[in-house]
């Protein structure tokens, strides 16, 4: 009786499929635990760090304008309101959900 040459390939394929399912479930579990580990991480950032992370892509590296208008020197309350709620036109979406972060960003930008 001769050995079937397809058996090793079939075993490798079955092992690969099982590994894909295992890694998918393991990765999903790791992602969920990682989200919980870093939930408060942005609260520790300064207003400058948060602005650099969230604002420069539209308002430019020095926040004087780019795709969006200059926001340097705007009123802190206005900046905080827009960061939390966006604008009525929808041109600026709300970017922050944490009021403490919004206050830090507003203080930083209004002081420029």
Biopython code that builds the backbone (N, CA, C, O; Angstrom):
import numpy as np
from Bio.PDB.StructureBuilder import StructureBuilder

atoms = [
    (1, "UNK", "N", (0.842, -1.164, 0.000)),
    (1, "UNK", "CA", (0.000, 0.000, 0.000)),
    (1, "UNK", "C", (0.898, 1.242, 0.000)),
    (1, "UNK", "O", (1.818, 1.354, 0.811)),
    (2, "UNK", "N", (0.620, 2.169, -0.918)),
    (2, "UNK", "CA", (1.398, 3.392, -1.026)),
    (2, "UNK", "C", (0.801, 4.487, -0.147)),
    (2, "UNK", "O", (-0.406, 4.520, 0.095)),
    (3, "UNK", "N", (1.661, 5.378, 0.323)),
    (3, "UNK", "CA", (1.191, 6.527, 1.106)),
    (3, "UNK", "C", (0.548, 7.540, 0.180)),
    (3, "UNK", "O", (1.010, 7.769, -0.938)),
    (4, "UNK", "N", (-0.517, 8.136, 0.659)),
    (4, "UNK", "CA", (-1.212, 9.159, -0.101)),
    (4, "UNK", "C", (-0.431, 10.467, 0.029)),
    (4, "UNK", "O", (-0.233, 10.934, 1.150)),
    (5, "UNK", "N", (0.026, 11.084, -1.088)),
    (5, "UNK", "CA", (0.825, 12.311, -1.001)),
    (5, "UNK", "C", (0.027, 13.535, -0.550)),
    (5, "UNK", "O", (0.626, 14.556, -0.214)),
    (6, "UNK", "N", (-1.292, 13.464, -0.533)),
    (6, "UNK", "CA", (-2.107, 14.605, -0.128)),
    (6, "UNK", "C", (-2.267, 14.721, 1.385)),
    (6, "UNK", "O", (-2.648, 15.781, 1.882)),
    (7, "UNK", "N", (-1.985, 13.665, 2.113)),
    (7, "UNK", "CA", (-2.184, 13.673, 3.563)),
    (7, "UNK", "C", (-1.341, 14.754, 4.248)),
    (7, "UNK", "O", (-1.895, 15.500, 5.056)),
    (8, "UNK", "N", (-0.046, 14.884, 3.979)),
    (8, "UNK", "CA", (0.712, 15.948, 4.670)),
    (8, "UNK", "C", (0.172, 17.351, 4.354)),
    (8, "UNK", "O", (0.100, 18.203, 5.240)),
    (9, "UNK", "N", (-0.200, 17.580, 3.116)),
    (9, "UNK", "CA", (-0.734, 18.886, 2.746)),
    (9, "UNK", "C", (-2.079, 19.152, 3.427)),
    (9, "UNK", "O", (-2.350, 20.276, 3.849)),
    (10, "UNK", "N", (-2.902, 18.140, 3.532)),
    (10, "UNK", "CA", (-4.192, 18.280, 4.195)),
    (10, "UNK", "C", (-4.000, 18.573, 5.677)),
    (10, "UNK", "O", (-4.712, 19.403, 6.242)),
    (11, "UNK", "N", (-3.055, 17.906, 6.304)),
    (11, "UNK", "CA", (-2.775, 18.156, 7.720)),
    (11, "UNK", "C", (-2.243, 19.576, 7.938)),
    (11, "UNK", "O", (-2.641, 20.248, 8.890)),
    (12, "UNK", "N", (-1.362, 20.024, 7.077)),
    (12, "UNK", "CA", (-0.823, 21.379, 7.188)),
    (12, "UNK", "C", (-1.936, 22.406, 7.005)),
    (12, "UNK", "O", (-1.992, 23.399, 7.730)),
    (13, "UNK", "N", (-2.816, 22.170, 6.042)),
    (13, "UNK", "CA", (-3.930, 23.079, 5.804)),
    (13, "UNK", "C", (-4.861, 23.120, 7.023)),
    (13, "UNK", "O", (-5.266, 24.202, 7.450)),
    (14, "UNK", "N", (-5.196, 21.978, 7.576)),
    (14, "UNK", "CA", (-6.081, 21.928, 8.744)),
    (14, "UNK", "C", (-5.435, 22.633, 9.931)),
    (14, "UNK", "O", (-6.106, 23.361, 10.663)),
    (15, "UNK", "N", (-4.127, 22.419, 10.126)),
    (15, "UNK", "CA", (-3.414, 23.085, 11.205)),
    (15, "UNK", "C", (-3.422, 24.602, 10.989)),
    (15, "UNK", "O", (-3.625, 25.355, 11.941)),
    (16, "UNK", "N", (-3.208, 25.049, 9.779)),
    (16, "UNK", "CA", (-3.201, 26.475, 9.465)),
    (16, "UNK", "C", (-4.547, 27.125, 9.726)),
    (16, "UNK", "O", (-4.609, 28.214, 10.297)),
    (17, "UNK", "N", (-5.619, 26.475, 9.317)),
    (17, "UNK", "CA", (-6.961, 27.020, 9.544)),
    (17, "UNK", "C", (-7.256, 27.097, 11.039)),
    (17, "UNK", "O", (-7.805, 28.090, 11.515)),
    (18, "UNK", "N", (-6.893, 26.049, 11.781)),
    (18, "UNK", "CA", (-7.103, 26.055, 13.234)),
    (18, "UNK", "C", (-6.288, 27.179, 13.884)),
    (18, "UNK", "O", (-6.768, 27.841, 14.803)),
    (19, "UNK", "N", (-5.079, 27.388, 13.416)),
    (19, "UNK", "CA", (-4.222, 28.439, 13.952)),
    (19, "UNK", "C", (-4.810, 29.823, 13.672)),
    (19, "UNK", "O", (-4.739, 30.706, 14.527)),
    (20, "UNK", "N", (-5.377, 30.016, 12.508)),
    (20, "UNK", "CA", (-5.999, 31.299, 12.166)),
    (20, "UNK", "C", (-7.155, 31.597, 13.120)),
    (20, "UNK", "O", (-7.268, 32.714, 13.625)),
    (21, "UNK", "N", (-8.014, 30.603, 13.372)),
    (21, "UNK", "CA", (-9.127, 30.813, 14.298)),
    (21, "UNK", "C", (-8.629, 31.097, 15.705)),
    (21, "UNK", "O", (-9.147, 31.992, 16.372)),
    (22, "UNK", "N", (-7.641, 30.358, 16.164)),
    (22, "UNK", "CA", (-7.095, 30.569, 17.500)),
    (22, "UNK", "C", (-6.508, 31.972, 17.633)),
    (22, "UNK", "O", (-6.775, 32.671, 18.610)),
    (23, "UNK", "N", (-5.711, 32.380, 16.654)),
    (23, "UNK", "CA", (-5.075, 33.694, 16.714)),
    (23, "UNK", "C", (-6.115, 34.815, 16.636)),
    (23, "UNK", "O", (-5.932, 35.861, 17.258)),
    (24, "UNK", "N", (-7.189, 34.617, 15.893)),
    (24, "UNK", "CA", (-8.242, 35.629, 15.807)),
    (24, "UNK", "C", (-8.901, 35.833, 17.160)),
    (24, "UNK", "O", (-9.085, 36.970, 17.596)),
    (25, "UNK", "N", (-9.258, 34.748, 17.825)),
    (25, "UNK", "CA", (-9.893, 34.866, 19.135)),
    (25, "UNK", "C", (-8.922, 35.403, 20.176)),
    (25, "UNK", "O", (-9.307, 36.204, 21.027)),
    (26, "UNK", "N", (-7.686, 34.977, 20.117)),
    (26, "UNK", "CA", (-6.669, 35.452, 21.049)),
    (26, "UNK", "C", (-6.412, 36.942, 20.843)),
    (26, "UNK", "O", (-6.290, 37.688, 21.815)),
    (27, "UNK", "N", (-6.328, 37.379, 19.596)),
    (27, "UNK", "CA", (-6.113, 38.794, 19.296)),
    (27, "UNK", "C", (-7.274, 39.658, 19.751)),
    (27, "UNK", "O", (-7.061, 40.757, 20.263)),
    (28, "UNK", "N", (-8.498, 39.181, 19.575)),
    (28, "UNK", "CA", (-9.666, 39.942, 20.017)),
    (28, "UNK", "C", (-9.660, 40.090, 21.531)),
    (28, "UNK", "O", (-9.998, 41.156, 22.047)),
    (29, "UNK", "N", (-9.285, 39.052, 22.242)),
    (29, "UNK", "CA", (-9.205, 39.130, 23.703)),
    (29, "UNK", "C", (-8.107, 40.092, 24.129)),
    (29, "UNK", "O", (-8.296, 40.860, 25.072)),
    (30, "UNK", "N", (-6.964, 40.066, 23.452)),
    (30, "UNK", "CA", (-5.869, 40.978, 23.785)),
    (30, "UNK", "C", (-6.264, 42.426, 23.527)),
    (30, "UNK", "O", (-5.913, 43.313, 24.305)),
    (31, "UNK", "N", (-6.994, 42.673, 22.437)),
    (31, "UNK", "CA", (-7.419, 44.039, 22.123)),
    (31, "UNK", "C", (-8.347, 44.561, 23.202)),
    (31, "UNK", "O", (-8.211, 45.706, 23.633)),
    (32, "UNK", "N", (-9.286, 43.742, 23.645)),
    (32, "UNK", "CA", (-10.220, 44.182, 24.678)),
    (32, "UNK", "C", (-9.499, 44.499, 25.979)),
    (32, "UNK", "O", (-9.837, 45.479, 26.643)),
    (33, "UNK", "N", (-8.525, 43.702, 26.354)),
    (33, "UNK", "CA", (-7.801, 43.979, 27.588)),
    (33, "UNK", "C", (-6.898, 45.188, 27.423)),
    (33, "UNK", "O", (-6.694, 45.932, 28.383)),
    (34, "UNK", "N", (-6.353, 45.407, 26.237)),
    (34, "UNK", "CA", (-5.495, 46.560, 25.999)),
    (34, "UNK", "C", (-6.298, 47.849, 26.050)),
    (34, "UNK", "O", (-5.799, 48.865, 26.532)),
    (35, "UNK", "N", (-7.539, 47.827, 25.559)),
    (35, "UNK", "CA", (-8.380, 49.018, 25.614)),
    (35, "UNK", "C", (-8.618, 49.431, 27.059)),
    (35, "UNK", "O", (-8.606, 50.622, 27.370)),
    (36, "UNK", "N", (-8.829, 48.486, 27.924)),
    (36, "UNK", "CA", (-9.037, 48.782, 29.335)),
    (36, "UNK", "C", (-7.780, 49.286, 30.010)),
    (36, "UNK", "O", (-7.865, 50.113, 30.918)),
    (37, "UNK", "N", (-6.625, 48.816, 29.599)),
    (37, "UNK", "CA", (-5.366, 49.221, 30.227)),
    (37, "UNK", "C", (-5.026, 50.667, 29.947)),
    (37, "UNK", "O", (-4.375, 51.309, 30.770)),
    (38, "UNK", "N", (-5.446, 51.204, 28.808)),
    (38, "UNK", "CA", (-5.045, 52.543, 28.393)),
    (38, "UNK", "C", (-6.201, 53.537, 28.384)),
    (38, "UNK", "O", (-6.104, 54.596, 27.763)),
    (39, "UNK", "N", (-7.282, 53.207, 29.061)),
    (39, "UNK", "CA", (-8.468, 54.057, 28.983)),
    (39, "UNK", "C", (-8.219, 55.466, 29.488)),
    (39, "UNK", "O", (-8.738, 56.416, 28.901)),
    (40, "UNK", "N", (-7.446, 55.641, 30.552)),
    (40, "UNK", "CA", (-7.218, 56.966, 31.102)),
    (40, "UNK", "C", (-5.930, 57.602, 30.643)),
    (40, "UNK", "O", (-5.529, 58.634, 31.182)),
    (41, "UNK", "N", (-5.278, 57.023, 29.674)),
    (41, "UNK", "CA", (-3.951, 57.480, 29.276)),
    (41, "UNK", "C", (-3.952, 58.903, 28.741)),
    (41, "UNK", "O", (-3.043, 59.670, 29.060)),
    (42, "UNK", "N", (-4.945, 59.284, 27.937)),
    (42, "UNK", "CA", (-4.919, 60.622, 27.344)),
    (42, "UNK", "C", (-5.195, 61.707, 28.374)),
    (42, "UNK", "O", (-4.840, 62.864, 28.152)),
    (43, "UNK", "N", (-5.825, 61.358, 29.504)),
    (43, "UNK", "CA", (-6.094, 62.354, 30.527)),
    (43, "UNK", "C", (-4.790, 62.886, 31.123)),
    (43, "UNK", "O", (-4.778, 63.978, 31.692)),
    (44, "UNK", "N", (-3.706, 62.142, 31.004)),
    (44, "UNK", "CA", (-2.431, 62.554, 31.558)),
    (44, "UNK", "C", (-1.651, 63.455, 30.607)),
    (44, "UNK", "O", (-0.630, 64.017, 31.003)),
    (45, "UNK", "N", (-2.099, 63.605, 29.378)),
    (45, "UNK", "CA", (-1.390, 64.428, 28.413)),
    (45, "UNK", "C", (-1.657, 65.902, 28.681)),
    (45, "UNK", "O", (-2.703, 66.269, 29.215)),
    (46, "UNK", "N", (-0.702, 66.736, 28.307)),
    (46, "UNK", "CA", (-0.882, 68.180, 28.449)),
    (46, "UNK", "C", (-1.755, 68.695, 27.317)),
    (46, "UNK", "O", (-1.997, 67.997, 26.332)),
    (47, "UNK", "N", (-2.224, 69.930, 27.471)),
    (47, "UNK", "CA", (-3.017, 70.546, 26.414)),
    (47, "UNK", "C", (-2.256, 70.623, 25.113)),
    (47, "UNK", "O", (-2.829, 70.439, 24.039)),
    (48, "UNK", "N", (-0.949, 70.900, 25.204)),
    (48, "UNK", "CA", (-0.121, 70.968, 23.995)),
    (48, "UNK", "C", (-0.039, 69.602, 23.321)),
    (48, "UNK", "O", (-0.146, 69.504, 22.098)),
    (49, "UNK", "N", (0.151, 68.549, 24.112)),
    (49, "UNK", "CA", (0.236, 67.201, 23.545)),
    (49, "UNK", "C", (-1.069, 66.798, 22.863)),
    (49, "UNK", "O", (-1.059, 66.226, 21.772)),
    (50, "UNK", "N", (-2.178, 67.097, 23.506)),
    (50, "UNK", "CA", (-3.482, 66.747, 22.939)),
    (50, "UNK", "C", (-3.734, 67.540, 21.662)),
    (50, "UNK", "O", (-4.253, 66.995, 20.687)),
    (51, "UNK", "N", (-3.371, 68.822, 21.659)),
    (51, "UNK", "CA", (-3.547, 69.650, 20.460)),
    (51, "UNK", "C", (-2.671, 69.133, 19.329)),
    (51, "UNK", "O", (-3.122, 69.062, 18.185)),
    (52, "UNK", "N", (-1.440, 68.774, 19.625)),
    (52, "UNK", "CA", (-0.552, 68.239, 18.599)),
    (52, "UNK", "C", (-1.098, 66.933, 18.037)),
    (52, "UNK", "O", (-0.964, 66.666, 16.843)),
    (53, "UNK", "N", (-1.699, 66.137, 18.873)),
    (53, "UNK", "CA", (-2.238, 64.843, 18.439)),
    (53, "UNK", "C", (-3.522, 64.998, 17.613)),
    (53, "UNK", "O", (-3.741, 64.241, 16.667)),
    (54, "UNK", "N", (-4.368, 65.968, 17.963)),
    (54, "UNK", "CA", (-5.695, 66.060, 17.359)),
    (54, "UNK", "C", (-5.915, 67.224, 16.406)),
    (54, "UNK", "O", (-6.811, 67.152, 15.566)),
    (55, "UNK", "N", (-5.137, 68.289, 16.503)),
    (55, "UNK", "CA", (-5.470, 69.526, 15.789)),
    (55, "UNK", "C", (-4.578, 69.827, 14.588)),
    (55, "UNK", "O", (-5.028, 70.444, 13.622)),
    (56, "UNK", "N", (-3.319, 69.395, 14.640)),
    (56, "UNK", "CA", (-2.383, 69.841, 13.605)),
    (56, "UNK", "C", (-2.693, 69.290, 12.219)),
    (56, "UNK", "O", (-2.289, 69.882, 11.218)),
    (57, "UNK", "N", (-3.395, 68.180, 12.145)),
    (57, "UNK", "CA", (-3.676, 67.621, 10.823)),
    (57, "UNK", "C", (-4.544, 68.559, 9.987)),
    (57, "UNK", "O", (-4.430, 68.573, 8.761)),
    (58, "UNK", "N", (-5.401, 69.337, 10.625)),
    (58, "UNK", "CA", (-6.255, 70.275, 9.885)),
    (58, "UNK", "C", (-5.820, 71.731, 10.035)),
    (58, "UNK", "O", (-5.906, 72.507, 9.084)),
    (59, "UNK", "N", (-5.355, 72.100, 11.223)),
    (59, "UNK", "CA", (-5.068, 73.504, 11.508)),
    (59, "UNK", "C", (-3.587, 73.853, 11.373)),
    (59, "UNK", "O", (-3.191, 74.974, 11.690)),
    (60, "UNK", "N", (-2.778, 72.929, 10.915)),
    (60, "UNK", "CA", (-1.361, 73.187, 10.687)),
    (60, "UNK", "C", (-0.511, 72.964, 11.923)),
    (60, "UNK", "O", (-1.015, 72.967, 13.047)),
    (61, "UNK", "N", (0.775, 72.773, 11.707)),
    (61, "UNK", "CA", (1.700, 72.480, 12.790)),
    (61, "UNK", "C", (1.775, 73.560, 13.846)),
    (61, "UNK", "O", (2.008, 73.265, 15.019)),
    (62, "UNK", "N", (1.582, 74.806, 13.450)),
    (62, "UNK", "CA", (1.608, 75.906, 14.420)),
    (62, "UNK", "C", (0.191, 76.414, 14.718)),
    (62, "UNK", "O", (0.023, 77.444, 15.371)),
    (63, "UNK", "N", (-0.813, 75.694, 14.241)),
    (63, "UNK", "CA", (-2.239, 75.965, 14.462)),
    (63, "UNK", "C", (-2.703, 77.293, 13.864)),
    (63, "UNK", "O", (-3.742, 77.822, 14.260)),
    (64, "UNK", "N", (-1.938, 77.835, 12.912)),
    (64, "UNK", "CA", (-2.324, 79.094, 12.273)),
    (64, "UNK", "C", (-3.071, 78.877, 10.967)),
    (64, "UNK", "O", (-3.302, 79.830, 10.223)),
    (65, "UNK", "N", (-3.444, 77.667, 10.685)),
    (65, "UNK", "CA", (-4.232, 77.394, 9.493)),
    (65, "UNK", "C", (-3.586, 76.359, 8.609)),
    (65, "UNK", "O", (-2.362, 76.232, 8.565)),
    (66, "UNK", "N", (-4.388, 75.648, 7.931)),
    (66, "UNK", "CA", (-3.986, 74.591, 7.010)),
    (66, "UNK", "C", (-5.239, 74.268, 6.223)),
    (66, "UNK", "O", (-5.747, 75.113, 5.486)),
    (67, "UNK", "N", (-5.743, 73.052, 6.373)),
    (67, "UNK", "CA", (-7.029, 72.704, 5.791)),
    (67, "UNK", "C", (-8.166, 73.412, 6.513)),
    (67, "UNK", "O", (-9.215, 73.694, 5.934)),
    (68, "UNK", "N", (-7.931, 73.691, 7.791)),
    (68, "UNK", "CA", (-8.888, 74.430, 8.606)),
    (68, "UNK", "C", (-8.335, 75.807, 8.918)),
    (68, "UNK", "O", (-7.182, 76.099, 8.603)),
    (69, "UNK", "N", (-9.144, 76.658, 9.532)),
    (69, "UNK", "CA", (-8.698, 78.029, 9.819)),
    (69, "UNK", "C", (-7.709, 78.086, 10.979)),
    (69, "UNK", "O", (-7.494, 77.099, 11.683)),
    (70, "UNK", "N", (-7.117, 79.252, 11.161)),
    (70, "UNK", "CA", (-6.248, 79.495, 12.301)),
    (70, "UNK", "C", (-7.087, 79.451, 13.577)),
    (70, "UNK", "O", (-8.180, 80.015, 13.629)),
    (71, "UNK", "N", (-6.572, 78.786, 14.593)),
    (71, "UNK", "CA", (-7.275, 78.740, 15.875)),
    (71, "UNK", "C", (-6.455, 79.391, 16.988)),
    (71, "UNK", "O", (-6.836, 79.347, 18.158)),
    (72, "UNK", "N", (-5.340, 79.987, 16.619)),
    (72, "UNK", "CA", (-4.474, 80.639, 17.599)),
    (72, "UNK", "C", (-5.181, 81.859, 18.179)),
    (72, "UNK", "O", (-5.720, 82.686, 17.444)),
    (73, "UNK", "N", (-5.172, 81.958, 19.507)),
    (73, "UNK", "CA", (-5.725, 83.124, 20.181)),
    (73, "UNK", "C", (-7.234, 83.159, 20.306)),
    (73, "UNK", "O", (-7.778, 84.163, 20.766)),
    (74, "UNK", "N", (-7.933, 82.102, 19.915)),
    (74, "UNK", "CA", (-9.383, 82.091, 20.078)),
    (74, "UNK", "C", (-9.737, 82.003, 21.558)),
    (74, "UNK", "O", (-8.916, 81.601, 22.382)),
    (75, "UNK", "N", (-10.958, 82.380, 21.880)),
    (75, "UNK", "CA", (-11.470, 82.335, 23.242)),
    (75, "UNK", "C", (-11.487, 80.890, 23.752)),
    (75, "UNK", "O", (-11.905, 79.983, 23.033)),
    (76, "UNK", "N", (-11.034, 80.678, 24.985)),
    (76, "UNK", "CA", (-10.928, 79.329, 25.551)),
    (76, "UNK", "C", (-12.279, 78.620, 25.616)),
    (76, "UNK", "O", (-12.360, 77.425, 25.332)),
    (77, "UNK", "N", (-13.344, 79.342, 25.987)),
    (77, "UNK", "CA", (-14.673, 78.723, 26.066)),
    (77, "UNK", "C", (-15.149, 78.260, 24.694)),
    (77, "UNK", "O", (-15.758, 77.197, 24.572)),
    (78, "UNK", "N", (-14.872, 79.054, 23.664)),
    (78, "UNK", "CA", (-15.257, 78.683, 22.293)),
    (78, "UNK", "C", (-14.494, 77.430, 21.855)),
    (78, "UNK", "O", (-15.078, 76.513, 21.277)),
    (79, "UNK", "N", (-13.210, 77.397, 22.128)),
    (79, "UNK", "CA", (-12.392, 76.242, 21.750)),
    (79, "UNK", "C", (-12.895, 74.989, 22.456)),
    (79, "UNK", "O", (-13.032, 73.935, 21.835)),
    (80, "UNK", "N", (-13.168, 75.102, 23.735)),
    (80, "UNK", "CA", (-13.664, 73.961, 24.515)),
    (80, "UNK", "C", (-14.996, 73.464, 23.956)),
    (80, "UNK", "O", (-15.193, 72.260, 23.794)),
    (81, "UNK", "N", (-15.912, 74.395, 23.662)),
    (81, "UNK", "CA", (-17.220, 74.028, 23.123)),
    (81, "UNK", "C", (-17.093, 73.307, 21.788)),
    (81, "UNK", "O", (-17.745, 72.286, 21.569)),
    (82, "UNK", "N", (-16.267, 73.824, 20.904)),
    (82, "UNK", "CA", (-16.099, 73.207, 19.581)),
    (82, "UNK", "C", (-15.397, 71.847, 19.704)),
    (82, "UNK", "O", (-15.751, 70.905, 18.996)),
    (83, "UNK", "N", (-14.418, 71.741, 20.586)),
    (83, "UNK", "CA", (-13.714, 70.467, 20.758)),
    (83, "UNK", "C", (-14.655, 69.382, 21.265)),
    (83, "UNK", "O", (-14.520, 68.216, 20.895)),
    (84, "UNK", "N", (-15.606, 69.762, 22.111)),
    (84, "UNK", "CA", (-16.546, 68.787, 22.675)),
    (84, "UNK", "C", (-17.761, 68.538, 21.789)),
    (84, "UNK", "O", (-18.267, 67.417, 21.740)),
    (85, "UNK", "N", (-18.241, 69.574, 21.082)),
    (85, "UNK", "CA", (-19.507, 69.469, 20.348)),
    (85, "UNK", "C", (-19.399, 69.630, 18.840)),
    (85, "UNK", "O", (-20.362, 69.347, 18.127)),
    (86, "UNK", "N", (-18.261, 70.073, 18.337)),
    (86, "UNK", "CA", (-18.128, 70.341, 16.911)),
    (86, "UNK", "C", (-18.824, 71.645, 16.557)),
    (86, "UNK", "O", (-19.287, 72.371, 17.437)),
    (87, "UNK", "N", (-18.894, 71.936, 15.268)),
    (87, "UNK", "CA", (-19.591, 73.141, 14.816)),
    (87, "UNK", "C", (-20.948, 72.772, 14.244)),
    (87, "UNK", "O", (-21.183, 71.621, 13.877)),
    (88, "UNK", "N", (-21.843, 73.754, 14.170)),
    (88, "UNK", "CA", (-23.186, 73.503, 13.648)),
    (88, "UNK", "C", (-23.154, 73.063, 12.193)),
    (88, "UNK", "O", (-23.962, 72.237, 11.771)),
    (89, "UNK", "N", (-22.218, 73.617, 11.427)),
    (89, "UNK", "CA", (-22.138, 73.270, 10.004)),
    (89, "UNK", "C", (-21.610, 71.851, 9.788)),
    (89, "UNK", "O", (-21.794, 71.265, 8.722)),
    (90, "UNK", "N", (-20.960, 71.316, 10.801)),
    (90, "UNK", "CA", (-20.375, 69.984, 10.663)),
    (90, "UNK", "C", (-18.985, 69.999, 10.067)),
    (90, "UNK", "O", (-18.368, 68.946, 9.906)),
    (91, "UNK", "N", (-18.477, 71.193, 9.733)),
    (91, "UNK", "CA", (-17.133, 71.284, 9.167)),
    (91, "UNK", "C", (-16.084, 70.831, 10.171)),
    (91, "UNK", "O", (-15.052, 70.278, 9.790)),
    (92, "UNK", "N", (-16.345, 71.062, 11.443)),
    (92, "UNK", "CA", (-15.452, 70.622, 12.502)),
    (92, "UNK", "C", (-16.210, 69.635, 13.376)),
    (92, "UNK", "O", (-17.147, 70.027, 14.071)),
    (93, "UNK", "N", (-15.826, 68.364, 13.356)),
    (93, "UNK", "CA", (-16.509, 67.380, 14.191)),
    (93, "UNK", "C", (-16.030, 67.488, 15.643)),
    (93, "UNK", "O", (-14.958, 68.035, 15.903)),
    (94, "UNK", "N", (-16.815, 66.973, 16.580)),
    (94, "UNK", "CA", (-16.312, 66.935, 17.955)),
    (94, "UNK", "C", (-15.109, 65.987, 18.014)),
    (94, "UNK", "O", (-15.181, 64.868, 17.508)),
    (95, "UNK", "N", (-14.016, 66.425, 18.623)),
    (95, "UNK", "CA", (-12.816, 65.588, 18.642)),
    (95, "UNK", "C", (-12.486, 65.051, 20.016)),
    (95, "UNK", "O", (-11.726, 64.090, 20.132)),
    (96, "UNK", "N", (-13.042, 65.647, 21.069)),
    (96, "UNK", "CA", (-12.742, 65.203, 22.421)),
    (96, "UNK", "C", (-14.031, 64.860, 23.150)),
    (96, "UNK", "O", (-15.063, 65.494, 22.931)),
    (97, "UNK", "N", (-13.971, 63.869, 24.006)),
    (97, "UNK", "CA", (-15.129, 63.477, 24.809)),
    (97, "UNK", "C", (-14.913, 63.795, 26.276)),
    (97, "UNK", "O", (-15.864, 63.821, 27.057)),
    (98, "UNK", "N", (-13.678, 64.035, 26.649)),
    (98, "UNK", "CA", (-13.309, 64.270, 28.027)),
    (98, "UNK", "C", (-13.231, 65.774, 28.272)),
    (98, "UNK", "O", (-12.472, 66.473, 27.601)),
    (99, "UNK", "N", (-14.008, 66.270, 29.225)),
    (99, "UNK", "CA", (-14.052, 67.713, 29.486)),
    (99, "UNK", "C", (-12.717, 68.241, 30.003)),
    (99, "UNK", "O", (-12.341, 69.371, 29.688)),
    (100, "UNK", "N", (-11.999, 67.450, 30.787)),
    (100, "UNK", "CA", (-10.701, 67.890, 31.304)),
    (100, "UNK", "C", (-9.705, 68.082, 30.161)),
    (100, "UNK", "O", (-8.925, 69.034, 30.162)),
    (101, "UNK", "N", (-9.737, 67.166, 29.181)),
    (101, "UNK", "CA", (-8.863, 67.311, 28.010)),
    (101, "UNK", "C", (-9.233, 68.563, 27.226)),
    (101, "UNK", "O", (-8.357, 69.308, 26.785)),
    (102, "UNK", "N", (-10.526, 68.792, 27.052)),
    (102, "UNK", "CA", (-10.981, 69.961, 26.303)),
    (102, "UNK", "C", (-10.546, 71.252, 26.992)),
    (102, "UNK", "O", (-10.146, 72.205, 26.323)),
    (103, "UNK", "N", (-10.619, 71.291, 28.311)),
    (103, "UNK", "CA", (-10.171, 72.473, 29.049)),
    (103, "UNK", "C", (-8.673, 72.692, 28.875)),
    (103, "UNK", "O", (-8.224, 73.823, 28.683)),
    (104, "UNK", "N", (-7.896, 71.606, 28.942)),
    (104, "UNK", "CA", (-6.447, 71.718, 28.788)),
    (104, "UNK", "C", (-6.089, 72.232, 27.394)),
    (104, "UNK", "O", (-5.231, 73.104, 27.254)),
    (105, "UNK", "N", (-6.740, 71.698, 26.375)),
    (105, "UNK", "CA", (-6.483, 72.138, 24.998)),
    (105, "UNK", "C", (-6.900, 73.599, 24.824)),
    (105, "UNK", "O", (-6.174, 74.379, 24.208)),
    (106, "UNK", "N", (-8.057, 73.973, 25.360)),
    (106, "UNK", "CA", (-8.551, 75.338, 25.224)),
    (106, "UNK", "C", (-7.595, 76.332, 25.889)),
    (106, "UNK", "O", (-7.307, 77.392, 25.334)),
    (107, "UNK", "N", (-7.114, 75.984, 27.068)),
    (107, "UNK", "CA", (-6.162, 76.874, 27.755)),
    (107, "UNK", "C", (-4.872, 77.020, 26.944)),
    (107, "UNK", "O", (-4.330, 78.118, 26.815)),
    (108, "UNK", "N", (-4.389, 75.902, 26.403)),
    (108, "UNK", "CA", (-3.146, 75.945, 25.623)),
    (108, "UNK", "C", (-3.313, 76.805, 24.371)),
    (108, "UNK", "O", (-2.506, 77.697, 24.111)),
    (109, "UNK", "N", (-4.366, 76.532, 23.596)),
    (109, "UNK", "CA", (-4.540, 77.230, 22.316)),
    (109, "UNK", "C", (-4.856, 78.705, 22.535)),
    (109, "UNK", "O", (-4.330, 79.553, 21.815)),
    (110, "UNK", "N", (-5.698, 79.030, 23.507)),
    (110, "UNK", "CA", (-6.045, 80.434, 23.737)),
    (110, "UNK", "C", (-4.842, 81.229, 24.239)),
    (110, "UNK", "O", (-4.820, 82.454, 24.127)),
    (111, "UNK", "N", (-3.851, 80.546, 24.789)),
    (111, "UNK", "CA", (-2.666, 81.229, 25.263)),
    (111, "UNK", "C", (-1.584, 81.421, 24.204)),
    (111, "UNK", "O", (-0.552, 82.034, 24.479)),
    (112, "UNK", "N", (-1.808, 80.907, 23.004)),
    (112, "UNK", "CA", (-0.802, 81.045, 21.946)),
    (112, "UNK", "C", (-0.779, 82.460, 21.385)),
    (112, "UNK", "O", (0.009, 82.754, 20.486)),
]
sb = StructureBuilder()
sb.init_structure("model")
sb.init_model(0)
sb.init_chain("A")
sb.init_seg("    ")
for serial, (resi, resn, name, xyz) in enumerate(atoms, 1):
    if name == "N":
        sb.init_residue(resn, " ", resi, " ")
    sb.init_atom(name, np.array(xyz, "f"), 0.0, 1.0, " ", f" {name:<3s}", serial, name[0])
structure = sb.get_structure()
